[in-house]
Amino acid sequence: MEMVWDKGGWLTPREVLDVLTAERDLAYTTVMTILVRLWRKGLLERRKDGRAYAYHAVNSREEWTARRMSELLEVADDRAGALNHFVAGMRKADRDQLRRLLRIDR
C-alpha cells in the first residue's frame, strides 16, 4: 500500500513490479496476488488496462489511518482511557492541531 500511495494514480502489476524489484527480487505473479488480495479486501479498486488490470488506492493514506484509528478505538474497553493515552503520547504540535480541529467542530 505504501508504494501505491506514494506513486498515486493507476498502476498495473508490471509497474508495481518495476518499482519493487529495485528493492527486492519478486515474481510478477507474487505482485499480482498481493494486488488482488488488497482489491478483495476493499483497499484497492481496479479497472481493465489492456490485458491486465490497473489498481488504485480506494482511500488516501490519511483516510486509511483515520479509519484504522477508529476501528482500534471501537474495540477498547475504556474508550476514554484509550483516548487519554493516545493524546498523552502525541507530540505537542499534534496536540495543538487537535485542539484547533476540536474548536472548529463546535
MODELLER restraints for C-alpha pairs under 7 A, 6 or more apart:
rsr = mdl.restraints
at = mdl.atoms
rsr.add(forms.Gaussian(group=physical.xy_distance, feature=features.Distance(at['CA:4:A'], at['CA:57:A']), mean=6.68, stdev=0.5))
rsr.add(forms.Gaussian(group=physical.xy_distance, feature=features.Distance(at['CA:5:A'], at['CA:57:A']), mean=6.76, stdev=0.5))
rsr.add(forms.Gaussian(group=physical.xy_distance, feature=features.Distance(at['CA:5:A'], at['CA:60:A']), mean=6.90, stdev=0.5))
rsr.add(forms.Gaussian(group=physical.xy_distance, feature=features.Distance(at['CA:5:A'], at['CA:61:A']), mean=6.52, stdev=0.5))
rsr.add(forms.Gaussian(group=physical.xy_distance, feature=features.Distance(at['CA:9:A'], at['CA:56:A']), mean=6.11, stdev=0.5))
rsr.add(forms.Gaussian(group=physical.xy_distance, feature=features.Distance(at['CA:10:A'], at['CA:54:A']), mean=5.50, stdev=0.5))
rsr.add(forms.Gaussian(group=physical.xy_distance, feature=features.Distance(at['CA:10:A'], at['CA:55:A']), mean=5.21, stdev=0.5))
rsr.add(forms.Gaussian(group=physical.xy_distance, feature=features.Distance(at['CA:10:A'], at['CA:56:A']), mean=4.87, stdev=0.5))
rsr.add(forms.Gaussian(group=physical.xy_distance, feature=features.Distance(at['CA:11:A'], at['CA:54:A']), mean=4.91, stdev=0.5))
rsr.add(forms.Gaussian(group=physical.xy_distance, feature=features.Distance(at['CA:11:A'], at['CA:55:A']), mean=5.15, stdev=0.5))
rsr.add(forms.Gaussian(group=physical.xy_distance, feature=features.Distance(at['CA:11:A'], at['CA:56:A']), mean=6.54, stdev=0.5))
rsr.add(forms.Gaussian(group=physical.xy_distance, feature=features.Distance(at['CA:12:A'], at['CA:52:A']), mean=6.94, stdev=0.5))
rsr.add(forms.Gaussian(group=physical.xy_distance, feature=features.Distance(at['CA:12:A'], at['CA:53:A']), mean=5.99, stdev=0.5))
rsr.add(forms.Gaussian(group=physical.xy_distance, feature=features.Distance(at['CA:12:A'], at['CA:54:A']), mean=4.21, stdev=0.5))
rsr.add(forms.Gaussian(group=physical.xy_distance, feature=features.Distance(at['CA:12:A'], at['CA:55:A']), mean=6.16, stdev=0.5))
rsr.add(forms.Gaussian(group=physical.xy_distance, feature=features.Distance(at['CA:13:A'], at['CA:31:A']), mean=6.17, stdev=0.5))
rsr.add(forms.Gaussian(group=physical.xy_distance, feature=features.Distance(at['CA:13:A'], at['CA:32:A']), mean=5.65, stdev=0.5))
rsr.add(forms.Gaussian(group=physical.xy_distance, feature=features.Distance(at['CA:14:A'], at['CA:28:A']), mean=6.97, stdev=0.5))
rsr.add(forms.Gaussian(group=physical.xy_distance, feature=features.Distance(at['CA:17:A'], at['CA:28:A']), mean=6.41, stdev=0.5))
rsr.add(forms.Gaussian(group=physical.xy_distance, feature=features.Distance(at['CA:17:A'], at['CA:31:A']), mean=6.38, stdev=0.5))
rsr.add(forms.Gaussian(group=physical.xy_distance, feature=features.Distance(at['CA:38:A'], at['CA:44:A']), mean=5.83, stdev=0.5))
rsr.add(forms.Gaussian(group=physical.xy_distance, feature=features.Distance(at['CA:39:A'], at['CA:45:A']), mean=5.86, stdev=0.5))
rsr.add(forms.Gaussian(group=physical.xy_distance, feature=features.Distance(at['CA:43:A'], at['CA:57:A']), mean=6.09, stdev=0.5))
rsr.add(forms.Gaussian(group=physical.xy_distance, feature=features.Distance(at['CA:43:A'], at['CA:58:A']), mean=5.57, stdev=0.5))
rsr.add(forms.Gaussian(group=physical.xy_distance, feature=features.Distance(at['CA:44:A'], at['CA:55:A']), mean=6.16, stdev=0.5))
rsr.add(forms.Gaussian(group=physical.xy_distance, feature=features.Distance(at['CA:44:A'], at['CA:56:A']), mean=5.40, stdev=0.5))
rsr.add(forms.Gaussian(group=physical.xy_distance, feature=features.Distance(at['CA:44:A'], at['CA:57:A']), mean=4.49, stdev=0.5))
rsr.add(forms.Gaussian(group=physical.xy_distance, feature=features.Distance(at['CA:44:A'], at['CA:58:A']), mean=5.09, stdev=0.5))
rsr.add(forms.Gaussian(group=physical.xy_distance, feature=features.Distance(at['CA:45:A'], at['CA:55:A']), mean=5.67, stdev=0.5))
rsr.add(forms.Gaussian(group=physical.xy_distance, feature=features.Distance(at['CA:45:A'], at['CA:56:A']), mean=5.40, stdev=0.5))
rsr.add(forms.Gaussian(group=physical.xy_distance, feature=features.Distance(at['CA:45:A'], at['CA:57:A']), mean=6.31, stdev=0.5))
rsr.add(forms.Gaussian(group=physical.xy_distance, feature=features.Distance(at['CA:45:A'], at['CA:58:A']), mean=5.91, stdev=0.5))
rsr.add(forms.Gaussian(group=physical.xy_distance, feature=features.Distance(at['CA:46:A'], at['CA:53:A']), mean=6.11, stdev=0.5))
rsr.add(forms.Gaussian(group=physical.xy_distance, feature=features.Distance(at['CA:46:A'], at['CA:54:A']), mean=5.46, stdev=0.5))
rsr.add(forms.Gaussian(group=physical.xy_distance, feature=features.Distance(at['CA:46:A'], at['CA:55:A']), mean=4.44, stdev=0.5))
rsr.add(forms.Gaussian(group=physical.xy_distance, feature=features.Distance(at['CA:46:A'], at['CA:56:A']), mean=6.32, stdev=0.5))
rsr.add(forms.Gaussian(group=physical.xy_distance, feature=features.Distance(at['CA:47:A'], at['CA:53:A']), mean=5.41, stdev=0.5))
rsr.add(forms.Gaussian(group=physical.xy_distance, feature=features.Distance(at['CA:47:A'], at['CA:54:A']), mean=5.50, stdev=0.5))
rsr.add(forms.Gaussian(group=physical.xy_distance, feature=features.Distance(at['CA:47:A'], at['CA:55:A']), mean=6.78, stdev=0.5))
rsr.add(forms.Gaussian(group=physical.xy_distance, feature=features.Distance(at['CA:48:A'], at['CA:54:A']), mean=6.26, stdev=0.5))
rsr.add(forms.Gaussian(group=physical.xy_distance, feature=features.Distance(at['CA:73:A'], at['CA:79:A']), mean=6.25, stdev=0.5))
rsr.add(forms.Gaussian(group=physical.xy_distance, feature=features.Distance(at['CA:76:A'], at['CA:82:A']), mean=6.73, stdev=0.5))
rsr.add(forms.Gaussian(group=physical.xy_distance, feature=features.Distance(at['CA:87:A'], at['CA:95:A']), mean=6.84, stdev=0.5))
